[in-house]
Amino acid sequence: MIAVVAILEVKPGMEKDMEAAFSAYMKKVRTEEGTLTYMVNRAQKNTAKFLIYETYRDRDALSFHGSTEYFMELFTAIAPLFAKDLVIETYDIIAAK
């Protein structure tokens, strides 16, 4: 299994726009068989900071997710909201519950 962690921070006042974009996006992500987990989290202390945690069955599932039209549409919509560069890291899952 593969895990992806993305950290992004939006411009002040753009938090609700980010939440709305991900809310609509999640309806489509839920249909992906190889996407095992997709969680969008907002920091408690800095509400402009978001952490997205994703797990995928395998590299093919991750590739499929990243190639969908709705993935491209999401990033087109949210890129103008970013206050800082997006950070994305990919991990091999060693142990999980």
Buried (B, 14 or more C-beta within 10 A) or exposed (E): BBBBEBBBBBBEEBBEBBEEBBEEBEEBBEEBEBBBEBEBEBEEEEEBBBBBEBBBBEEEBBEBBEEBEBBEBBEEBBEEBBEEEBEEEEEEEEEEE
